[in-house]
Amino acid sequence: MEPEHTWVDFTRWFRRNQGGNTGTQPAKCAAYASTVIPSREERQATLRLGFDDWMKIWLNGKALANLRHDQGFESSEVPVSLKMGDNHLVVRLSNSDNIEWRCWAFSCVIENAGPR
């Protein structure tokens, strides 16, 4: 399933053919997403991430950040150093129980800062 714009929606993959948001996906768990970020040169950039609960990020096999939002959906910015060639990004996103609305999705945008 392709992401919608900058969003990756784990709810679609884990809701088990049920409609609606309440009670349709597992809670108190985590899932992983990975991608490759190609870069024509070594450069600085920023990952702008929108998510709820907590997220852990690895870039090229190295732990980059542990992020947590306890008060609902928020955004964070993480500076990154991209190498020339393929950069492997892995994200682990939690899904805690939320009675009113259970969004299990994240957004990731790469903002370029230019060459170093």
C-alpha positions as protocol buffer text, in pm:
chain_id: "A"
residue {
  index: 1
  type: MET
  ca { x: 0 y: 0 z: 0 }
}
residue {
  index: 2
  type: GLU
  ca { x: 145 y: 338 z: -100 }
}
residue {
  index: 3
  type: PRO
  ca { x: 161 y: 623 z: 153 }
}
residue {
  index: 4
  type: GLU
  ca { x: -79 y: 913 z: 109 }
}
residue {
  index: 5
  type: HIS
  ca { x: 132 y: 1223 z: 54 }
}
residue {
  index: 6
  type: THR
  ca { x: 369 y: 1219 z: 355 }
}
residue {
  index: 7
  type: TRP
  ca { x: 157 y: 983 z: 571 }
}
residue {
  index: 8
  type: VAL
  ca { x: 213 y: 618 z: 655 }
}
residue {
  index: 9
  type: ASP
  ca { x: -104 y: 476 z: 813 }
}
residue {
  index: 10
  type: PHE
  ca { x: -45 y: 155 z: 1010 }
}
residue {
  index: 11
  type: THR
  ca { x: -416 y: 140 z: 1096 }
}
residue {
  index: 12
  type: ARG
  ca { x: -494 y: 32 z: 739 }
}
residue {
  index: 13
  type: TRP
  ca { x: -255 y: -263 z: 764 }
}
residue {
  index: 14
  type: PHE
  ca { x: -352 y: -382 z: 1113 }
}
residue {
  index: 15
  type: ARG
  ca { x: -728 y: -323 z: 1146 }
}
residue {
  index: 16
  type: ARG
  ca { x: -820 y: -673 z: 1028 }
}
residue {
  index: 17
  type: ASN
  ca { x: -1093 y: -580 z: 776 }
}
residue {
  index: 18
  type: GLN
  ca { x: -1297 y: -387 z: 1034 }
}
residue {
  index: 19
  type: GLY
  ca { x: -1444 y: -42 z: 974 }
}
residue {
  index: 20
  type: GLY
  ca { x: -1411 y: 262 z: 1196 }
}
residue {
  index: 21
  type: ASN
  ca { x: -1135 y: 367 z: 1434 }
}
residue {
  index: 22
  type: THR
  ca { x: -1244 y: 255 z: 1781 }
}
residue {
  index: 23
  type: GLY
  ca { x: -1119 y: -93 z: 1869 }
}
residue {
  index: 24
  type: THR
  ca { x: -1008 y: -183 z: 1517 }
}
residue {
  index: 25
  type: GLN
  ca { x: -632 y: -199 z: 1565 }
}
residue {
  index: 26
  type: PRO
  ca { x: -409 y: -342 z: 1835 }
}
residue {
  index: 27
  type: ALA
  ca { x: -300 y: -116 z: 2123 }
}
residue {
  index: 28
  type: LYS
  ca { x: 14 y: -117 z: 2338 }
}
residue {
  index: 29
  type: CYS
  ca { x: 232 y: -234 z: 2051 }
}
residue {
  index: 30
  type: ALA
  ca { x: 472 y: -99 z: 1788 }
}
residue {
  index: 31
  type: ALA
  ca { x: 542 y: -148 z: 1417 }
}
residue {
  index: 32
  type: TYR
  ca { x: 831 y: -63 z: 1188 }
}
residue {
  index: 33
  type: ALA
  ca { x: 857 y: 118 z: 856 }
}
residue {
  index: 34
  type: SER
  ca { x: 1167 y: 154 z: 643 }
}
residue {
  index: 35
  type: THR
  ca { x: 1272 y: 339 z: 332 }
}
residue {
  index: 36
  type: VAL
  ca { x: 1578 y: 447 z: 138 }
}
residue {
  index: 37
  type: ILE
  ca { x: 1661 y: 816 z: 98 }
}
residue {
  index: 38
  type: PRO
  ca { x: 1888 y: 866 z: -204 }
}
residue {
  index: 39
  type: SER
  ca { x: 2128 y: 1161 z: -198 }
}
residue {
  index: 40
  type: ARG
  ca { x: 2350 y: 1282 z: -481 }
}
residue {
  index: 41
  type: GLU
  ca { x: 2590 y: 1437 z: -231 }
}
residue {
  index: 42
  type: GLU
  ca { x: 2679 y: 1447 z: 136 }
}
residue {
  index: 43
  type: ARG
  ca { x: 2444 y: 1700 z: 297 }
}
residue {
  index: 44
  type: GLN
  ca { x: 2259 y: 1818 z: 604 }
}
residue {
  index: 45
  type: ALA
  ca { x: 1880 y: 1786 z: 618 }
}
residue {
  index: 46
  type: THR
  ca { x: 1595 y: 1783 z: 868 }
}
residue {
  index: 47
  type: LEU
  ca { x: 1336 y: 1511 z: 922 }
}
residue {
  index: 48
  type: ARG
  ca { x: 1004 y: 1672 z: 1013 }
}
residue {
  index: 49
  type: LEU
  ca { x: 797 y: 1401 z: 1185 }
}
residue {
  index: 50
  type: GLY
  ca { x: 434 y: 1408 z: 1295 }
}
residue {
  index: 51
  type: PHE
  ca { x: 322 y: 1132 z: 1532 }
}
residue {
  index: 52
  type: ASP
  ca { x: 152 y: 1040 z: 1860 }
}
residue {
  index: 53
  type: ASP
  ca { x: 294 y: 839 z: 2150 }
}
residue {
  index: 54
  type: TRP
  ca { x: 659 y: 750 z: 2084 }
}
residue {
  index: 55
  type: MET
  ca { x: 892 y: 692 z: 1794 }
}
residue {
  index: 56
  type: LYS
  ca { x: 1247 y: 562 z: 1755 }
}
residue {
  index: 57
  type: ILE
  ca { x: 1451 y: 641 z: 1444 }
}
residue {
  index: 58
  type: TRP
  ca { x: 1761 y: 480 z: 1292 }
}
residue {
  index: 59
  type: LEU
  ca { x: 1958 y: 618 z: 998 }
}
residue {
  index: 60
  type: ASN
  ca { x: 2209 y: 392 z: 824 }
}
residue {
  index: 61
  type: GLY
  ca { x: 2196 y: 145 z: 1113 }
}
residue {
  index: 62
  type: LYS
  ca { x: 2268 y: 401 z: 1386 }
}
residue {
  index: 63
  type: ALA
  ca { x: 2011 y: 505 z: 1647 }
}
residue {
  index: 64
  type: LEU
  ca { x: 1926 y: 867 z: 1571 }
}
residue {
  index: 65
  type: ALA
  ca { x: 1647 y: 968 z: 1812 }
}
residue {
  index: 66
  type: ASN
  ca { x: 1394 y: 854 z: 2071 }
}
residue {
  index: 67
  type: LEU
  ca { x: 1093 y: 1086 z: 2059 }
}
residue {
  index: 68
  type: ARG
  ca { x: 785 y: 1096 z: 2280 }
}
residue {
  index: 69
  type: HIS
  ca { x: 461 y: 1295 z: 2279 }
}
residue {
  index: 70
  type: ASP
  ca { x: 239 y: 1223 z: 2580 }
}
residue {
  index: 71
  type: GLN
  ca { x: -29 y: 1483 z: 2505 }
}
residue {
  index: 72
  type: GLY
  ca { x: -148 y: 1371 z: 2162 }
}
residue {
  index: 73
  type: PHE
  ca { x: -34 y: 1421 z: 1805 }
}
residue {
  index: 74
  type: GLU
  ca { x: 258 y: 1664 z: 1767 }
}
residue {
  index: 75
  type: SER
  ca { x: 554 y: 1721 z: 1539 }
}
residue {
  index: 76
  type: SER
  ca { x: 929 y: 1700 z: 1596 }
}
residue {
  index: 77
  type: GLU
  ca { x: 1229 y: 1799 z: 1388 }
}
residue {
  index: 78
  type: VAL
  ca { x: 1545 y: 1590 z: 1381 }
}
residue {
  index: 79
  type: PRO
  ca { x: 1864 y: 1711 z: 1207 }
}
residue {
  index: 80
  type: VAL
  ca { x: 2034 y: 1443 z: 996 }
}
residue {
  index: 81
  type: SER
  ca { x: 2355 y: 1403 z: 798 }
}
residue {
  index: 82
  type: LEU
  ca { x: 2288 y: 1224 z: 471 }
}
residue {
  index: 83
  type: LYS
  ca { x: 2575 y: 1049 z: 299 }
}
residue {
  index: 84
  type: MET
  ca { x: 2617 y: 1035 z: -77 }
}
residue {
  index: 85
  type: GLY
  ca { x: 2422 y: 739 z: -214 }
}
residue {
  index: 86
  type: ASP
  ca { x: 2150 y: 542 z: -35 }
}
residue {
  index: 87
  type: ASN
  ca { x: 2057 y: 629 z: 323 }
}
residue {
  index: 88
  type: HIS
  ca { x: 1848 y: 369 z: 506 }
}
residue {
  index: 89
  type: LEU
  ca { x: 1581 y: 513 z: 740 }
}
residue {
  index: 90
  type: VAL
  ca { x: 1394 y: 289 z: 987 }
}
residue {
  index: 91
  type: VAL
  ca { x: 1110 y: 413 z: 1208 }
}
residue {
  index: 92
  type: ARG
  ca { x: 949 y: 231 z: 1501 }
}
residue {
  index: 93
  type: LEU
  ca { x: 611 y: 380 z: 1600 }
}
residue {
  index: 94
  type: SER
  ca { x: 413 y: 286 z: 1910 }
}
residue {
  index: 95
  type: ASN
  ca { x: 36 y: 261 z: 1936 }
}
residue {
  index: 96
  type: SER
  ca { x: -96 y: 328 z: 2285 }
}
residue {
  index: 97
  type: ASP
  ca { x: -461 y: 296 z: 2374 }
}
residue {
  index: 98
  type: ASN
  ca { x: -667 y: 611 z: 2318 }
}
residue {
  index: 99
  type: ILE
  ca { x: -1038 y: 592 z: 2395 }
}
residue {
  index: 100
  type: GLU
  ca { x: -1153 y: 886 z: 2181 }
}
residue {
  index: 101
  type: TRP
  ca { x: -952 y: 834 z: 1863 }
}
residue {
  index: 102
  type: ARG
  ca { x: -676 y: 589 z: 1782 }
}
residue {
  index: 103
  type: CYS
  ca { x: -456 y: 731 z: 1510 }
}
residue {
  index: 104
  type: TRP
  ca { x: -171 y: 494 z: 1434 }
}
residue {
  index: 105
  type: ALA
  ca { x: 7 y: 688 z: 1163 }
}
residue {
  index: 106
  type: PHE
  ca { x: 304 y: 912 z: 1113 }
}
residue {
  index: 107
  type: SER
  ca { x: 419 y: 1175 z: 868 }
}
residue {
  index: 108
  type: CYS
  ca { x: 778 y: 1217 z: 753 }
}
residue {
  index: 109
  type: VAL
  ca { x: 910 y: 1503 z: 541 }
}
residue {
  index: 110
  type: ILE
  ca { x: 1275 y: 1557 z: 450 }
}
residue {
  index: 111
  type: GLU
  ca { x: 1368 y: 1923 z: 442 }
}
residue {
  index: 112
  type: ASN
  ca { x: 1692 y: 1988 z: 260 }
}
residue {
  index: 113
  type: ALA
  ca { x: 1956 y: 2211 z: 408 }
}
residue {
  index: 114
  type: GLY
  ca { x: 2202 y: 2179 z: 121 }
}
residue {
  index: 115
  type: PRO
  ca { x: 2557 y: 2043 z: 93 }
}
residue {
  index: 116
  type: ARG
  ca { x: 2800 y: 2047 z: 384 }
}
